[in-house]
Amino acid sequence: MKKLLLATLVAALAPAAHAQTVTIKLGTLAPQGSTWHELLKELGQRWEQASGGKVRLRIYAGGAQGSEGDMVRKMGIGQLQAAAISNVGMHDVIPEPQALSVPFLFQSEAQMECAFAKVRPQIEASLERRGLVALQWSRIGAVSLYCDKPHRTPADMKDAKIWVWSGDPKSVEAYRAAGLKPVELNATDIVPSLQTGMIDCIPNVPLYVLTARLFERAPYMMDQSWSWLVGATLIRKDAWEKIPADLRPKLLAVAQELGRKVDAEVRRLNTDAVVAMQKQGLKTVPGDAAAWRAAMERTWPVIRGGVVPAPFFDEVKAARDQCRK
């Protein structure tokens, strides 16, 4: 009888003990072993320590869960509870963050940072309305254009095929307005598409281009900063709220601390990545800044209202102008 009671008690307590552990499945395009992946691994370790084992982070890196759009969709149906994605990859959730990566809208990273600080509360409020919480934001870096041939001006590129993120037809239209030939693909398809000649040019950050060895097929880098990429670690609000309320501030503080840490590291690594690629054959092409700016400004009327809501685009532009002063 005592054994039966003990077995019944253990059976009753087992589900309760299991329910106390919250497992967060997180997807990211960050390659295995990259700085961003290591950040997420450290985040998982620190969360497990801070929560006494009550919160565990399971990471699927290197596009194992598909493109950023795929990850967003999997979050929507609960297959993933979190994703570390870029602001451009967020377009399947909310369009506003894409304003931070409009080509040639900002003249420097400091200018973009200043404008982002002004509009960040609105972006986070939009995410929350979609049931998501931004745990931390990180800087992915300055985007440069990498091509299979040297192109100084947009006119030089009239026959070159340039990669654009899939799932956003208006971005394709915007590139065409600049006189370019966009090819819409998932980020996970970049390598084979470069190999087969489906695309000739890719705008991306140096560290990613080095890690994915994209420069081997696109060994010419334009010296103009095309745009800037930021990233965020997003979590479903319902999954976040399954974590005990007293633990959430501690876990949020860890995420934000590591976000600041990786920002400093990534800036250094992006610079080092260019040097490393140059030693392996990468060549820098002096771009005609005035010609590129004029061409890319022709994309803005399409992006305004087509990609990013017009009022928000105007707010970002006004914030940029304030930051210039």
DRENNUVO-185856 format. One record per residue (C-alpha): x, y, z. Coordinates in nm, 3 decimals. Example, Ala and Ser with C-alpha at 12.3 -4.5 7.8 and 13.67 -1.06 7.14 Angstrom:
<rs>
+---------+---------+---------+
!      c1 !      c2 !      c3 !
+---------+---------+---------+
!   1.230 !  -0.450 !   0.780 !
!   1.367 !  -0.106 !   0.714 !
+---------+---------+---------+
</rs>
This chain:
<rs>
+---------+---------+---------+
!      c1 !      c2 !      c3 !
+---------+---------+---------+
!   0.000 !   0.000 !   0.000 !
!   0.282 !   0.238 !   0.094 !
!   0.460 !   0.155 !  -0.233 !
!   0.141 !   0.227 !  -0.427 !
!   0.096 !   0.564 !  -0.254 !
!   0.461 !   0.653 !  -0.320 !
!   0.429 !   0.560 !  -0.687 !
!   0.110 !   0.768 !  -0.715 !
!   0.281 !   1.066 !  -0.551 !
!   0.583 !   1.043 !  -0.784 !
!   0.355 !   1.018 !  -1.088 !
!   0.162 !   1.324 !  -0.973 !
!   0.473 !   1.529 !  -0.909 !
!   0.654 !   1.438 !  -1.233 !
!   0.434 !   1.646 !  -1.465 !
!   0.449 !   1.938 !  -1.224 !
!   0.829 !   1.925 !  -1.215 !
!   0.839 !   1.901 !  -1.594 !
!   0.607 !   2.201 !  -1.626 !
!   0.852 !   2.412 !  -1.427 !
!   1.111 !   2.384 !  -1.708 !
!   1.054 !   2.619 !  -1.999 !
!   1.234 !   2.520 !  -2.319 !
!   1.275 !   2.792 !  -2.580 !
!   1.348 !   2.672 !  -2.934 !
!   1.536 !   2.945 !  -3.122 !
!   1.629 !   2.960 !  -3.491 !
!   1.893 !   3.174 !  -3.660 !
!   2.080 !   3.204 !  -3.990 !
!   2.402 !   3.267 !  -3.795 !
!   2.653 !   3.005 !  -3.912 !
!   2.768 !   2.738 !  -3.669 !
!   3.064 !   2.870 !  -3.471 !
!   3.012 !   3.232 !  -3.575 !
!   3.024 !   3.517 !  -3.323 !
!   2.645 !   3.545 !  -3.331 !
!   2.606 !   3.171 !  -3.271 !
!   2.852 !   3.181 !  -2.980 !
!   2.654 !   3.471 !  -2.830 !
!   2.337 !   3.264 !  -2.841 !
!   2.511 !   2.964 !  -2.685 !
!   2.637 !   3.185 !  -2.404 !
!   2.289 !   3.328 !  -2.366 !
!   2.150 !   2.978 !  -2.320 !
!   2.415 !   2.889 !  -2.061 !
!   2.363 !   3.211 !  -1.866 !
!   1.985 !   3.173 !  -1.872 !
!   2.005 !   2.819 !  -1.742 !
!   2.235 !   2.931 !  -1.461 !
!   2.028 !   3.238 !  -1.370 !
!   1.705 !   3.038 !  -1.367 !
!   1.843 !   2.741 !  -1.177 !
!   1.771 !   2.518 !  -1.474 !
!   1.412 !   2.637 !  -1.518 !
!   1.477 !   2.797 !  -1.860 !
!   1.660 !   2.622 !  -2.139 !
!   1.748 !   2.756 !  -2.481 !
!   1.769 !   2.513 !  -2.772 !
!   1.947 !   2.676 !  -3.069 !
!   1.906 !   2.582 !  -3.436 !
!   2.186 !   2.770 !  -3.617 !
!   2.302 !   2.799 !  -3.978 !
!   1.954 !   2.812 !  -4.129 !
!   1.859 !   2.468 !  -3.994 !
!   1.504 !   2.601 !  -3.956 !
!   1.502 !   2.757 !  -4.303 !
!   1.512 !   3.121 !  -4.406 !
!   1.428 !   3.405 !  -4.170 !
!   1.080 !   3.411 !  -4.324 !
!   1.046 !   3.039 !  -4.251 !
!   1.152 !   3.100 !  -3.890 !
!   0.898 !   3.378 !  -3.850 !
!   0.624 !   3.148 !  -3.982 !
!   0.735 !   2.868 !  -3.746 !
!   0.716 !   3.112 !  -3.457 !
!   0.362 !   3.195 !  -3.566 !
!   0.250 !   2.833 !  -3.532 !
!   0.458 !   2.758 !  -3.223 !
!   0.721 !   2.528 !  -3.379 !
!   0.977 !   2.788 !  -3.268 !
!   0.939 !   3.019 !  -2.972 !
!   1.220 !   3.258 !  -3.066 !
!   1.444 !   3.370 !  -3.350 !
!   1.756 !   3.582 !  -3.384 !
!   1.699 !   3.758 !  -3.715 !
!   1.791 !   4.072 !  -3.905 !
!   1.574 !   4.381 !  -3.935 !
!   1.517 !   4.298 !  -4.303 !
!   1.410 !   3.946 !  -4.213 !
!   1.144 !   4.095 !  -3.987 !
!   0.941 !   4.212 !  -4.286 !
!   0.711 !   3.910 !  -4.249 !
!   0.623 !   4.036 !  -3.899 !
!   0.636 !   4.415 !  -3.921 !
!   0.772 !   4.636 !  -4.201 !
!   0.908 !   4.928 !  -3.996 !
!   1.260 !   4.791 !  -3.920 !
!   1.344 !   4.780 !  -4.291 !
!   1.367 !   5.160 !  -4.283 !
!   1.702 !   5.119 !  -4.105 !
!   1.847 !   4.940 !  -4.409 !
!   1.729 !   5.168 !  -4.689 !
!   2.030 !   5.196 !  -4.925 !
!   2.221 !   5.523 !  -4.886 !
!   1.963 !   5.673 !  -4.647 !
!   2.228 !   5.714 !  -4.376 !
!   2.579 !   5.846 !  -4.427 !
!   2.733 !   5.670 !  -4.128 !
!   2.666 !   5.407 !  -3.864 !
!   2.651 !   5.679 !  -3.598 !
!   2.374 !   5.852 !  -3.793 !
!   2.177 !   5.528 !  -3.824 !
!   2.227 !   5.454 !  -3.452 !
!   2.102 !   5.799 !  -3.358 !
!   1.790 !   5.768 !  -3.574 !
!   1.724 !   5.412 !  -3.449 !
!   1.732 !   5.529 !  -3.088 !
!   1.457 !   5.779 !  -3.169 !
!   1.222 !   5.530 !  -3.337 !
!   1.305 !   5.213 !  -3.142 !
!   1.013 !   5.248 !  -2.895 !
!   0.768 !   5.251 !  -3.188 !
!   0.927 !   4.944 !  -3.344 !
!   0.911 !   4.753 !  -3.016 !
!   0.548 !   4.858 !  -2.965 !
!   0.465 !   4.724 !  -3.314 !
!   0.635 !   4.395 !  -3.232 !
!   0.444 !   4.367 !  -2.906 !
!   0.115 !   4.416 !  -3.090 !
!   0.213 !   4.112 !  -3.296 !
!   0.276 !   3.909 !  -2.981 !
!   0.656 !   3.936 !  -2.983 !
!   0.912 !   4.073 !  -2.738 !
!   1.251 !   4.209 !  -2.848 !
!   1.494 !   4.075 !  -2.589 !
!   1.792 !   4.262 !  -2.733 !
!   1.910 !   4.442 !  -3.045 !
!   2.253 !   4.394 !  -3.197 !
!   2.452 !   4.554 !  -3.477 !
!   2.527 !   4.321 !  -3.766 !
!   2.732 !   4.582 !  -3.948 !
!   2.776 !   4.796 !  -4.257 !
!   2.660 !   4.634 !  -4.579 !
!   2.892 !   4.645 !  -4.880 !
!   2.834 !   4.523 !  -5.233 !
!   3.030 !   4.212 !  -5.340 !
!   3.033 !   4.114 !  -5.707 !
!   3.194 !   3.869 !  -5.946 !
!   3.330 !   4.165 !  -6.147 !
!   3.438 !   4.519 !  -6.054 !
!   3.152 !   4.771 !  -6.080 !
!   3.220 !   5.138 !  -6.003 !
!   2.879 !   5.279 !  -6.097 !
!   2.518 !   5.162 !  -6.134 !
!   2.565 !   5.187 !  -6.511 !
!   2.848 !   4.931 !  -6.487 !
!   2.600 !   4.695 !  -6.320 !
!   2.322 !   4.718 !  -6.579 !
!   2.366 !   4.350 !  -6.674 !
!   2.463 !   4.217 !  -6.330 !
!   2.208 !   4.021 !  -6.127 !
!   2.189 !   4.134 !  -5.763 !
!   2.044 !   3.930 !  -5.478 !
!   1.750 !   4.068 !  -5.280 !
!   1.569 !   3.910 !  -4.983 !
!   1.276 !   3.691 !  -5.081 !
!   0.919 !   3.763 !  -4.981 !
!   0.915 !   4.134 !  -5.053 !
!   0.812 !   4.216 !  -5.413 !
!   0.821 !   4.591 !  -5.351 !
!   1.192 !   4.570 !  -5.270 !
!   1.240 !   4.410 !  -5.612 !
!   1.051 !   4.700 !  -5.768 !
!   1.267 !   4.946 !  -5.575 !
!   1.590 !   4.795 !  -5.710 !
!   1.453 !   4.807 !  -6.061 !
!   1.382 !   5.177 !  -6.013 !
!   1.756 !   5.219 !  -5.956 !
!   1.831 !   5.049 !  -6.287 !
!   1.945 !   4.720 !  -6.131 !
!   1.845 !   4.359 !  -6.201 !
!   1.726 !   4.207 !  -5.872 !
!   1.688 !   3.833 !  -5.817 !
!   1.468 !   3.739 !  -5.522 !
!   1.607 !   3.446 !  -5.322 !
!   1.619 !   3.307 !  -4.969 !
!   1.945 !   3.382 !  -4.788 !
!   2.005 !   3.007 !  -4.767 !
!   2.019 !   2.995 !  -5.151 !
!   2.296 !   3.254 !  -5.194 !
!   2.590 !   3.011 !  -5.216 !
!   2.449 !   2.780 !  -5.485 !
!   2.308 !   3.079 !  -5.676 !
!   2.653 !   3.241 !  -5.690 !
!   2.803 !   2.912 !  -5.804 !
!   2.553 !   2.869 !  -6.087 !
!   2.553 !   3.233 !  -6.199 !
!   2.192 !   3.293 !  -6.099 !
!   2.323 !   3.600 !  -5.914 !
!   2.640 !   3.804 !  -5.965 !
!   2.631 !   4.048 !  -5.671 !
!   2.535 !   4.034 !  -5.304 !
!   2.496 !   4.320 !  -5.056 !
!   2.601 !   4.189 !  -4.714 !
!   2.828 !   4.246 !  -4.415 !
!   3.198 !   4.140 !  -4.429 !
!   3.184 !   3.890 !  -4.144 !
!   2.900 !   3.693 !  -4.304 !
!   3.068 !   3.705 !  -4.647 !
!   3.389 !   3.567 !  -4.496 !
!   3.219 !   3.301 !  -4.280 !
!   3.007 !   3.172 !  -4.571 !
!   3.305 !   3.203 !  -4.812 !
!   3.093 !   3.411 !  -5.050 !
!   3.392 !   3.624 !  -5.151 !
!   3.537 !   3.326 !  -5.337 !
!   3.265 !   3.374 !  -5.600 !
!   3.222 !   3.748 !  -5.553 !
!   3.578 !   3.879 !  -5.500 !
!   3.517 !   4.251 !  -5.573 !
!   3.394 !   4.470 !  -5.287 !
!   3.272 !   4.824 !  -5.349 !
!   3.422 !   5.066 !  -5.097 !
!   3.091 !   5.249 !  -5.035 !
!   2.871 !   5.152 !  -4.739 !
!   2.549 !   5.037 !  -4.903 !
!   2.336 !   5.032 !  -4.587 !
!   2.337 !   4.898 !  -4.231 !
!   2.195 !   4.582 !  -4.079 !
!   2.075 !   4.537 !  -3.725 !
!   1.945 !   4.222 !  -3.564 !
!   1.717 !   4.132 !  -3.277 !
!   1.644 !   3.829 !  -3.066 !
!   1.266 !   3.797 !  -3.069 !
!   1.056 !   3.570 !  -2.850 !
!   0.686 !   3.495 !  -2.854 !
!   0.518 !   3.691 !  -2.578 !
!   0.323 !   3.386 !  -2.456 !
!   0.646 !   3.184 !  -2.429 !
!   0.818 !   3.472 !  -2.246 !
!   0.530 !   3.492 !  -1.999 !
!   0.557 !   3.120 !  -1.919 !
!   0.884 !   3.210 !  -1.748 !
!   0.825 !   3.310 !  -1.384 !
!   0.781 !   3.686 !  -1.354 !
!   1.063 !   3.724 !  -1.103 !
!   1.310 !   3.561 !  -1.346 !
!   1.226 !   3.767 !  -1.655 !
!   1.415 !   4.086 !  -1.554 !
!   1.728 !   3.880 !  -1.483 !
!   1.711 !   3.701 !  -1.818 !
!   1.641 !   4.025 !  -2.004 !
!   1.943 !   4.188 !  -1.838 !
!   2.163 !   3.897 !  -1.950 !
!   2.036 !   3.923 !  -2.309 !
!   2.100 !   4.297 !  -2.323 !
!   2.445 !   4.265 !  -2.165 !
!   2.547 !   4.004 !  -2.424 !
!   2.398 !   4.218 !  -2.701 !
!   2.630 !   4.506 !  -2.605 !
!   2.922 !   4.265 !  -2.584 !
!   2.865 !   4.125 !  -2.932 !
!   2.824 !   4.476 !  -3.081 !
!   3.181 !   4.566 !  -2.985 !
!   3.311 !   4.228 !  -3.098 !
!   3.131 !   4.232 !  -3.432 !
!   3.263 !   4.579 !  -3.520 !
!   3.616 !   4.447 !  -3.474 !
!   3.545 !   4.121 !  -3.656 !
!   3.390 !   4.296 !  -3.957 !
!   3.709 !   4.502 !  -3.993 !
!   3.924 !   4.191 !  -3.949 !
!   3.708 !   4.003 !  -4.202 !
!   3.788 !   4.253 !  -4.477 !
!   4.161 !   4.220 !  -4.406 !
!   4.136 !   3.840 !  -4.404 !
!   3.949 !   3.835 !  -4.736 !
!   4.197 !   4.077 !  -4.895 !
!   4.476 !   3.835 !  -4.806 !
!   4.281 !   3.569 !  -4.992 !
!   4.220 !   3.769 !  -5.308 !
!   3.940 !   4.016 !  -5.232 !
!   3.983 !   4.341 !  -5.424 !
!   3.836 !   4.677 !  -5.322 !
!   3.663 !   4.874 !  -5.597 !
!   3.636 !   5.255 !  -5.558 !
!   3.267 !   5.325 !  -5.615 !
!   3.130 !   5.650 !  -5.753 !
!   2.949 !   5.770 !  -5.438 !
!   2.750 !   6.045 !  -5.613 !
!   2.628 !   5.811 !  -5.887 !
!   2.527 !   5.541 !  -5.639 !
!   2.350 !   5.785 !  -5.412 !
!   2.152 !   5.930 !  -5.702 !
!   2.054 !   5.583 !  -5.823 !
!   1.953 !   5.452 !  -5.483 !
!   1.754 !   5.763 !  -5.396 !
!   1.527 !   5.661 !  -5.685 !
!   1.434 !   5.356 !  -5.476 !
!   1.308 !   5.566 !  -5.187 !
!   0.965 !   5.660 !  -5.334 !
!   0.897 !   5.288 !  -5.389 !
!   1.018 !   5.190 !  -5.043 !
!   0.816 !   5.471 !  -4.883 !
!   0.465 !   5.329 !  -4.863 !
!   0.553 !   5.013 !  -5.056 !
!   0.803 !   4.851 !  -4.820 !
!   0.788 !   5.075 !  -4.513 !
!   0.471 !   5.263 !  -4.407 !
!   0.498 !   5.618 !  -4.543 !
!   0.450 !   5.795 !  -4.205 !
!   0.722 !   5.582 !  -4.044 !
!   0.961 !   5.631 !  -4.336 !
!   0.913 !   6.006 !  -4.295 !
!   0.978 !   5.979 !  -3.922 !
!   1.304 !   5.793 !  -3.978 !
!   1.412 !   6.045 !  -4.238 !
!   1.327 !   6.333 !  -4.003 !
!   1.518 !   6.159 !  -3.721 !
!   1.816 !   6.124 !  -3.956 !
!   1.803 !   6.497 !  -4.035 !
!   1.792 !   6.581 !  -3.664 !
!   2.091 !   6.354 !  -3.608 !
!   2.285 !   6.534 !  -3.881 !
!   2.247 !   6.857 !  -3.687 !
+---------+---------+---------+
</rs>
